[in-house]
Amino acid sequence: MATEESTGLVFHPMDQFIVRPLFGDGAVHWYTPTNVTLWLALAALAAALLFVAGTTGRALIPTPIQSMAGMNYGMVHKMIEDVSGKEGLRYFPYIFTLFCFILFGNMLGLLPKSFATTSHIAVTAVLALLVFLGVTILGFVRNGTHFLGLFWVTSAPLAIRPVLALIEVISYFVRPVSHSIRLAGNMMAGHAVIKVFAAFAAVLLIQPAVGIVVTPLSVAAITAMYGLEVMVAVVQAYVFTILTCVYLKDALHPAH
Protein backbone atom coordinates (compact mmCIF):
# COMPACT_ATOMS: atom_id res chain seq x y z
CA MET A 1 0.00 0.00 0.00
CA ALA A 2 1.32 3.46 -0.86
CA THR A 3 -0.13 6.75 0.35
CA GLU A 4 0.78 10.39 0.01
CA GLU A 5 1.26 12.38 3.20
CA SER A 6 2.68 15.80 3.95
CA THR A 7 6.16 14.31 4.11
CA GLY A 8 5.86 12.64 0.69
CA LEU A 9 5.28 9.06 -0.41
CA VAL A 10 4.67 6.54 2.33
CA PHE A 11 4.38 2.84 1.50
CA HIS A 12 4.04 -0.33 3.53
CA PRO A 13 5.46 -3.30 1.58
CA MET A 14 4.54 -5.79 4.33
CA ASP A 15 0.82 -4.93 4.28
CA GLN A 16 0.33 -7.47 1.50
CA PHE A 17 1.00 -10.28 4.00
CA ILE A 18 -1.74 -9.30 6.46
CA VAL A 19 -4.35 -12.01 7.02
CA ARG A 20 -7.83 -10.54 6.56
CA PRO A 21 -11.31 -12.07 6.75
CA LEU A 22 -13.02 -12.63 3.41
CA PHE A 23 -16.30 -11.22 4.68
CA GLY A 24 -16.47 -8.11 6.83
CA ASP A 25 -13.74 -6.52 8.91
CA GLY A 26 -14.08 -8.43 12.17
CA ALA A 27 -11.51 -10.38 14.12
CA VAL A 28 -9.88 -13.46 12.61
CA HIS A 29 -10.60 -16.69 14.49
CA TRP A 30 -9.52 -20.23 13.68
CA TYR A 31 -12.82 -20.83 11.85
CA THR A 32 -12.88 -17.50 9.94
CA PRO A 33 -12.56 -17.77 6.14
CA THR A 34 -9.66 -15.49 5.22
CA ASN A 35 -7.65 -14.47 2.15
CA VAL A 36 -5.25 -17.28 3.09
CA THR A 37 -8.11 -19.80 3.01
CA LEU A 38 -9.19 -18.60 -0.42
CA TRP A 39 -5.76 -18.78 -2.06
CA LEU A 40 -4.86 -22.10 -0.46
CA ALA A 41 -8.08 -23.53 -1.87
CA LEU A 42 -7.33 -22.04 -5.29
CA ALA A 43 -3.84 -23.58 -5.26
CA ALA A 44 -5.29 -27.00 -4.49
CA LEU A 45 -7.99 -26.54 -7.13
CA ALA A 46 -5.49 -25.41 -9.78
CA ALA A 47 -3.29 -28.44 -9.15
CA ALA A 48 -6.29 -30.77 -9.38
CA LEU A 49 -7.57 -29.15 -12.58
CA LEU A 50 -4.16 -29.38 -14.21
CA PHE A 51 -4.04 -33.13 -13.84
CA VAL A 52 -7.70 -33.70 -14.61
CA ALA A 53 -7.23 -31.77 -17.86
CA GLY A 54 -3.78 -33.29 -18.40
CA THR A 55 -5.07 -36.85 -18.24
CA THR A 56 -8.29 -36.34 -20.19
CA GLY A 57 -8.00 -37.82 -23.66
CA ARG A 58 -4.98 -39.51 -25.19
CA ALA A 59 -3.90 -37.47 -28.18
CA LEU A 60 -0.95 -38.53 -30.32
CA ILE A 61 0.30 -34.97 -30.07
CA PRO A 62 -0.21 -33.87 -26.44
CA THR A 63 -1.81 -30.55 -25.67
CA PRO A 64 0.22 -27.92 -23.75
CA ILE A 65 -1.58 -28.86 -20.53
CA GLN A 66 -0.86 -32.55 -21.07
CA SER A 67 2.78 -31.74 -21.77
CA MET A 68 3.02 -29.68 -18.59
CA ALA A 69 1.40 -32.38 -16.49
CA GLY A 70 3.60 -35.07 -18.00
CA MET A 71 6.76 -33.01 -17.52
CA ASN A 72 6.03 -32.40 -13.85
CA TYR A 73 5.11 -36.04 -13.31
CA GLY A 74 8.30 -37.28 -14.94
CA MET A 75 10.53 -34.79 -13.13
CA VAL A 76 9.24 -35.63 -9.65
CA HIS A 77 9.25 -39.37 -10.39
CA LYS A 78 12.90 -39.24 -11.47
CA MET A 79 13.80 -37.03 -8.50
CA ILE A 80 12.39 -39.54 -6.02
CA GLU A 81 14.05 -42.48 -7.73
CA ASP A 82 17.44 -40.77 -7.94
CA VAL A 83 17.47 -39.44 -4.36
CA SER A 84 15.45 -41.97 -2.35
CA GLY A 85 15.81 -45.05 -4.52
CA LYS A 86 13.12 -47.28 -5.98
CA GLU A 87 11.71 -47.90 -2.50
CA GLY A 88 10.83 -44.24 -2.30
CA LEU A 89 8.54 -44.45 -5.33
CA ARG A 90 5.73 -45.90 -3.21
CA TYR A 91 5.49 -42.45 -1.60
CA PHE A 92 5.34 -40.70 -4.97
CA PRO A 93 1.66 -39.60 -4.67
CA TYR A 94 2.30 -37.60 -1.50
CA ILE A 95 5.54 -36.00 -2.71
CA PHE A 96 4.06 -35.19 -6.10
CA THR A 97 0.99 -33.60 -4.47
CA LEU A 98 3.28 -31.59 -2.21
CA PHE A 99 5.31 -30.31 -5.17
CA CYS A 100 2.24 -29.30 -7.18
CA PHE A 101 0.56 -27.59 -4.24
CA ILE A 102 3.64 -25.51 -3.41
CA LEU A 103 4.28 -24.71 -7.07
CA PHE A 104 0.74 -23.42 -7.63
CA GLY A 105 0.77 -21.61 -4.29
CA ASN A 106 3.94 -19.81 -5.36
CA MET A 107 2.73 -19.01 -8.86
CA LEU A 108 -0.75 -17.82 -7.85
CA GLY A 109 0.88 -15.47 -5.36
CA LEU A 110 2.37 -13.56 -8.29
CA LEU A 111 -1.03 -12.58 -9.66
CA PRO A 112 -2.17 -8.98 -9.05
CA LYS A 113 -4.35 -8.63 -5.94
CA SER A 114 -3.56 -12.20 -4.90
CA PHE A 115 -2.17 -13.46 -1.60
CA ALA A 116 1.17 -15.28 -1.43
CA THR A 117 0.20 -18.12 0.91
CA THR A 118 3.67 -19.69 0.86
CA SER A 119 5.16 -16.46 2.21
CA HIS A 120 3.53 -17.23 5.58
CA ILE A 121 5.56 -19.34 7.97
CA ALA A 122 2.29 -20.76 9.37
CA VAL A 123 1.63 -22.43 6.00
CA THR A 124 5.16 -23.62 5.24
CA ALA A 125 5.68 -24.79 8.84
CA VAL A 126 2.65 -27.09 8.59
CA LEU A 127 3.97 -28.55 5.33
CA ALA A 128 7.45 -29.01 6.82
CA LEU A 129 6.13 -30.56 10.04
CA LEU A 130 4.02 -33.05 8.09
CA VAL A 131 7.15 -34.13 6.21
CA PHE A 132 9.22 -34.26 9.41
CA LEU A 133 6.68 -36.29 11.38
CA GLY A 134 5.95 -38.52 8.40
CA VAL A 135 9.56 -39.51 7.72
CA THR A 136 10.32 -39.90 11.44
CA ILE A 137 7.39 -42.24 12.01
CA LEU A 138 8.23 -44.09 8.79
CA GLY A 139 11.84 -44.47 9.93
CA PHE A 140 10.87 -46.12 13.20
CA VAL A 141 8.13 -48.26 11.62
CA ARG A 142 10.45 -49.63 8.95
CA ASN A 143 13.68 -49.86 10.92
CA GLY A 144 12.73 -49.94 14.60
CA THR A 145 15.55 -48.82 16.88
CA HIS A 146 17.98 -49.18 13.95
CA PHE A 147 16.63 -45.83 12.79
CA LEU A 148 18.73 -44.28 15.57
CA GLY A 149 21.76 -45.33 13.53
CA LEU A 150 21.10 -42.16 11.55
CA PHE A 151 22.64 -40.25 14.46
CA TRP A 152 25.59 -42.57 15.11
CA VAL A 153 28.44 -41.87 12.69
CA THR A 154 30.22 -45.23 12.52
CA SER A 155 32.85 -43.94 10.11
CA ALA A 156 34.15 -41.46 12.70
CA PRO A 157 36.62 -42.31 15.51
CA LEU A 158 34.85 -43.78 18.53
CA ALA A 159 35.99 -40.96 20.85
CA ILE A 160 34.13 -38.27 18.92
CA ARG A 161 31.03 -40.24 17.99
CA PRO A 162 28.99 -39.02 21.03
CA VAL A 163 29.73 -35.41 20.11
CA LEU A 164 28.77 -36.04 16.50
CA ALA A 165 25.61 -37.84 17.65
CA LEU A 166 24.56 -34.75 19.61
CA ILE A 167 25.19 -32.56 16.57
CA GLU A 168 23.22 -34.96 14.36
CA VAL A 169 20.26 -34.95 16.75
CA ILE A 170 20.19 -31.15 16.88
CA SER A 171 20.48 -30.85 13.10
CA TYR A 172 17.69 -33.43 12.67
CA PHE A 173 15.24 -31.48 14.83
CA VAL A 174 16.19 -28.23 13.11
CA ARG A 175 15.09 -29.69 9.77
CA PRO A 176 11.46 -28.51 9.86
CA VAL A 177 12.62 -25.02 10.85
CA SER A 178 15.04 -24.63 7.95
CA HIS A 179 12.67 -26.47 5.61
CA SER A 180 9.85 -24.01 6.27
CA ILE A 181 11.82 -20.76 6.67
CA ARG A 182 13.68 -21.27 3.40
CA LEU A 183 10.45 -21.30 1.39
CA ALA A 184 8.61 -18.59 3.32
CA GLY A 185 11.63 -16.28 3.49
CA ASN A 186 12.37 -16.43 -0.22
CA MET A 187 8.77 -15.81 -1.21
CA MET A 188 8.26 -12.97 1.27
CA ALA A 189 11.49 -11.19 0.31
CA GLY A 190 10.72 -11.18 -3.40
CA HIS A 191 7.18 -9.91 -2.98
CA ALA A 192 8.31 -7.17 -0.60
CA VAL A 193 10.97 -5.95 -3.05
CA ILE A 194 8.45 -5.83 -5.90
CA LYS A 195 6.11 -3.78 -3.70
CA VAL A 196 8.90 -1.30 -2.89
CA PHE A 197 9.67 -0.79 -6.59
CA ALA A 198 5.95 -0.46 -7.31
CA ALA A 199 5.69 2.35 -4.76
CA PHE A 200 8.56 4.25 -6.38
CA ALA A 201 6.82 3.91 -9.73
CA ALA A 202 4.14 6.29 -8.43
CA VAL A 203 6.65 9.11 -7.87
CA LEU A 204 5.78 10.52 -11.31
CA LEU A 205 2.30 11.44 -10.03
CA ILE A 206 3.67 13.29 -7.00
CA GLN A 207 6.96 14.83 -8.16
CA PRO A 208 7.03 14.85 -11.98
CA ALA A 209 10.54 16.30 -12.18
CA VAL A 210 11.97 13.38 -10.21
CA GLY A 211 9.48 10.81 -11.41
CA ILE A 212 10.41 11.22 -15.08
CA VAL A 213 13.65 9.41 -14.20
CA VAL A 214 12.61 7.27 -11.23
CA THR A 215 9.37 5.86 -12.63
CA PRO A 216 10.82 4.23 -15.80
CA LEU A 217 13.64 2.73 -13.73
CA SER A 218 11.12 1.40 -11.21
CA VAL A 219 8.98 -0.17 -13.94
CA ALA A 220 12.08 -1.82 -15.42
CA ALA A 221 13.07 -3.11 -11.98
CA ILE A 222 9.56 -4.49 -11.38
CA THR A 223 9.68 -6.32 -14.71
CA ALA A 224 13.07 -7.83 -13.91
CA MET A 225 12.04 -8.80 -10.38
CA TYR A 226 8.82 -10.34 -11.61
CA GLY A 227 10.74 -12.53 -14.03
CA LEU A 228 13.12 -13.50 -11.23
CA GLU A 229 10.21 -14.32 -8.93
CA VAL A 230 8.67 -16.66 -11.48
CA MET A 231 11.95 -18.57 -11.50
CA VAL A 232 12.16 -18.47 -7.68
CA ALA A 233 8.60 -19.84 -7.43
CA VAL A 234 9.59 -22.90 -9.45
CA VAL A 235 12.99 -23.35 -7.82
CA GLN A 236 11.63 -23.13 -4.27
CA ALA A 237 8.97 -25.76 -5.02
CA TYR A 238 11.75 -27.97 -6.41
CA VAL A 239 14.03 -27.36 -3.40
CA PHE A 240 11.27 -28.14 -0.89
CA THR A 241 10.48 -31.35 -2.75
CA ILE A 242 14.06 -32.55 -3.16
CA LEU A 243 14.74 -31.96 0.54
CA THR A 244 11.67 -34.07 1.28
CA CYS A 245 13.22 -36.82 -0.85
CA VAL A 246 16.51 -36.52 1.07
CA TYR A 247 14.68 -36.88 4.39
CA LEU A 248 12.76 -39.83 2.99
CA LYS A 249 16.03 -41.50 2.02
CA ASP A 250 17.24 -41.14 5.61
CA ALA A 251 14.07 -42.83 6.86
CA LEU A 252 14.45 -45.71 4.39
CA HIS A 253 18.22 -46.11 4.79
CA PRO A 254 19.19 -44.61 8.17
CA ALA A 255 22.67 -46.06 8.64
CA HIS A 256 25.59 -43.70 8.08
C-alpha positions as MATLAB code, in Angstrom:
seq = 'MATEESTGLVFHPMDQFIVRPLFGDGAVHWYTPTNVTLWLALAALAAALLFVAGTTGRALIPTPIQSMAGMNYGMVHKMIEDVSGKEGLRYFPYIFTLFCFILFGNMLGLLPKSFATTSHIAVTAVLALLVFLGVTILGFVRNGTHFLGLFWVTSAPLAIRPVLALIEVISYFVRPVSHSIRLAGNMMAGHAVIKVFAAFAAVLLIQPAVGIVVTPLSVAAITAMYGLEVMVAVVQAYVFTILTCVYLKDALHPAH';
ca = [
       0.000    0.000    0.000;
       1.323    3.460   -0.864;
      -0.133    6.747    0.353;
       0.783   10.387    0.009;
       1.264   12.375    3.196;
       2.682   15.797    3.953;
       6.156   14.307    4.111;
       5.863   12.638    0.686;
       5.282    9.061   -0.414;
       4.667    6.535    2.334;
       4.385    2.843    1.495;
       4.042   -0.330    3.527;
       5.465   -3.302    1.584;
       4.538   -5.785    4.329;
       0.820   -4.929    4.285;
       0.328   -7.468    1.501;
       1.001  -10.285    3.998;
      -1.737   -9.303    6.465;
      -4.353  -12.013    7.019;
      -7.831  -10.539    6.556;
     -11.315  -12.073    6.752;
     -13.023  -12.633    3.414;
     -16.305  -11.221    4.682;
     -16.465   -8.108    6.831;
     -13.743   -6.519    8.914;
     -14.081   -8.427   12.173;
     -11.505  -10.383   14.120;
      -9.876  -13.459   12.614;
     -10.602  -16.686   14.488;
      -9.516  -20.228   13.676;
     -12.816  -20.831   11.847;
     -12.884  -17.495    9.937;
     -12.558  -17.768    6.136;
      -9.660  -15.488    5.215;
      -7.649  -14.474    2.154;
      -5.252  -17.282    3.090;
      -8.114  -19.800    3.011;
      -9.187  -18.604   -0.423;
      -5.762  -18.783   -2.060;
      -4.864  -22.097   -0.464;
      -8.083  -23.531   -1.871;
      -7.329  -22.040   -5.293;
      -3.838  -23.577   -5.263;
      -5.288  -27.004   -4.490;
      -7.990  -26.544   -7.129;
      -5.491  -25.410   -9.778;
      -3.287  -28.445   -9.149;
      -6.287  -30.769   -9.375;
      -7.567  -29.148  -12.576;
      -4.155  -29.378  -14.213;
      -4.041  -33.129  -13.843;
      -7.695  -33.703  -14.610;
      -7.225  -31.774  -17.862;
      -3.785  -33.293  -18.397;
      -5.071  -36.855  -18.238;
      -8.291  -36.343  -20.195;
      -8.000  -37.820  -23.655;
      -4.980  -39.506  -25.195;
      -3.899  -37.465  -28.178;
      -0.951  -38.531  -30.323;
       0.300  -34.968  -30.071;
      -0.207  -33.871  -26.440;
      -1.813  -30.547  -25.667;
       0.216  -27.924  -23.751;
      -1.583  -28.861  -20.527;
      -0.865  -32.548  -21.075;
       2.784  -31.742  -21.770;
       3.020  -29.675  -18.590;
       1.400  -32.384  -16.487;
       3.597  -35.070  -17.995;
       6.757  -33.014  -17.521;
       6.028  -32.395  -13.845;
       5.107  -36.044  -13.312;
       8.299  -37.284  -14.937;
      10.532  -34.791  -13.133;
       9.241  -35.631   -9.655;
       9.248  -39.373  -10.387;
      12.903  -39.245  -11.465;
      13.801  -37.026   -8.496;
      12.391  -39.536   -6.017;
      14.048  -42.480   -7.731;
      17.443  -40.768   -7.941;
      17.466  -39.444   -4.363;
      15.451  -41.967   -2.348;
      15.808  -45.054   -4.524;
      13.116  -47.284   -5.981;
      11.709  -47.896   -2.498;
      10.831  -44.238   -2.303;
       8.539  -44.447   -5.328;
       5.734  -45.901   -3.214;
       5.493  -42.445   -1.601;
       5.342  -40.701   -4.971;
       1.665  -39.603   -4.673;
       2.298  -37.602   -1.499;
       5.539  -35.997   -2.711;
       4.055  -35.185   -6.102;
       0.991  -33.601   -4.473;
       3.281  -31.585   -2.207;
       5.308  -30.312   -5.167;
       2.243  -29.302   -7.181;
       0.561  -27.595   -4.239;
       3.643  -25.514   -3.412;
       4.276  -24.712   -7.069;
       0.742  -23.425   -7.631;
       0.767  -21.611   -4.295;
       3.942  -19.814   -5.356;
       2.725  -19.008   -8.864;
      -0.746  -17.819   -7.851;
       0.881  -15.472   -5.358;
       2.371  -13.561   -8.292;
      -1.030  -12.582   -9.658;
      -2.174   -8.985   -9.052;
      -4.355   -8.626   -5.936;
      -3.563  -12.197   -4.899;
      -2.171  -13.462   -1.596;
       1.169  -15.276   -1.431;
       0.204  -18.121    0.909;
       3.671  -19.692    0.857;
       5.165  -16.461    2.210;
       3.534  -17.235    5.576;
       5.557  -19.341    7.970;
       2.293  -20.761    9.366;
       1.631  -22.430    5.996;
       5.161  -23.616    5.243;
       5.681  -24.788    8.838;
       2.654  -27.088    8.594;
       3.969  -28.551    5.331;
       7.447  -29.013    6.817;
       6.126  -30.559   10.043;
       4.023  -33.049    8.086;
       7.148  -34.129    6.209;
       9.223  -34.261    9.406;
       6.684  -36.289   11.375;
       5.952  -38.520    8.398;
       9.564  -39.514    7.719;
      10.323  -39.903   11.443;
       7.387  -42.243   12.008;
       8.234  -44.091    8.794;
      11.838  -44.467    9.926;
      10.866  -46.118   13.205;
       8.134  -48.263   11.621;
      10.453  -49.631    8.945;
      13.680  -49.862   10.923;
      12.726  -49.940   14.603;
      15.546  -48.819   16.878;
      17.979  -49.177   13.953;
      16.628  -45.833   12.786;
      18.730  -44.278   15.566;
      21.760  -45.329   13.530;
      21.097  -42.160   11.554;
      22.641  -40.248   14.463;
      25.589  -42.573   15.106;
      28.444  -41.873   12.690;
      30.218  -45.232   12.516;
      32.850  -43.937   10.106;
      34.152  -41.463   12.699;
      36.622  -42.315   15.510;
      34.850  -43.781   18.533;
      35.987  -40.964   20.851;
      34.131  -38.265   18.922;
      31.027  -40.245   17.994;
      28.987  -39.016   21.032;
      29.728  -35.407   20.111;
      28.770  -36.044   16.501;
      25.614  -37.836   17.650;
      24.556  -34.749   19.610;
      25.192  -32.555   16.570;
      23.225  -34.956   14.358;
      20.259  -34.951   16.752;
      20.192  -31.152   16.879;
      20.479  -30.848   13.099;
      17.690  -33.425   12.671;
      15.240  -31.476   14.834;
      16.194  -28.225   13.108;
      15.092  -29.689    9.770;
      11.457  -28.514    9.862;
      12.620  -25.017   10.852;
      15.042  -24.629    7.952;
      12.667  -26.469    5.615;
       9.850  -24.006    6.273;
      11.822  -20.761    6.670;
      13.680  -21.271    3.397;
      10.453  -21.298    1.391;
       8.609  -18.587    3.325;
      11.629  -16.282    3.491;
      12.368  -16.426   -0.224;
       8.766  -15.814   -1.208;
       8.261  -12.970    1.266;
      11.489  -11.192    0.313;
      10.717  -11.184   -3.397;
       7.178   -9.905   -2.978;
       8.313   -7.166   -0.599;
      10.971   -5.946   -3.049;
       8.446   -5.832   -5.901;
       6.108   -3.779   -3.698;
       8.899   -1.301   -2.894;
       9.672   -0.788   -6.590;
       5.947   -0.457   -7.311;
       5.687    2.347   -4.757;
       8.557    4.249   -6.379;
       6.815    3.905   -9.733;
       4.135    6.289   -8.427;
       6.653    9.111   -7.872;
       5.777   10.522  -11.305;
       2.304   11.442  -10.029;
       3.666   13.291   -6.998;
       6.958   14.826   -8.158;
       7.029   14.850  -11.981;
      10.538   16.297  -12.177;
      11.974   13.382  -10.213;
       9.479   10.811  -11.413;
      10.410   11.215  -15.079;
      13.652    9.412  -14.198;
      12.614    7.269  -11.229;
       9.367    5.864  -12.629;
      10.818    4.230  -15.797;
      13.640    2.729  -13.729;
      11.116    1.405  -11.214;
       8.977   -0.174  -13.941;
      12.078   -1.824  -15.422;
      13.067   -3.112  -11.984;
       9.563   -4.491  -11.380;
       9.677   -6.325  -14.706;
      13.074   -7.833  -13.905;
      12.044   -8.796  -10.380;
       8.825  -10.345  -11.607;
      10.740  -12.530  -14.034;
      13.115  -13.502  -11.235;
      10.207  -14.320   -8.929;
       8.674  -16.656  -11.485;
      11.954  -18.569  -11.501;
      12.158  -18.468   -7.682;
       8.596  -19.839   -7.433;
       9.586  -22.905   -9.453;
      12.992  -23.352   -7.819;
      11.626  -23.131   -4.272;
       8.971  -25.756   -5.015;
      11.745  -27.965   -6.408;
      14.026  -27.356   -3.400;
      11.268  -28.140   -0.887;
      10.480  -31.349   -2.748;
      14.057  -32.555   -3.163;
      14.738  -31.955    0.540;
      11.669  -34.069    1.279;
      13.221  -36.818   -0.852;
      16.509  -36.519    1.070;
      14.678  -36.879    4.392;
      12.760  -39.834    2.994;
      16.034  -41.502    2.022;
      17.245  -41.137    5.612;
      14.074  -42.828    6.855;
      14.451  -45.711    4.393;
      18.219  -46.105    4.786;
      19.186  -44.615    8.167;
      22.672  -46.055    8.636;
      25.594  -43.704    8.081;
];
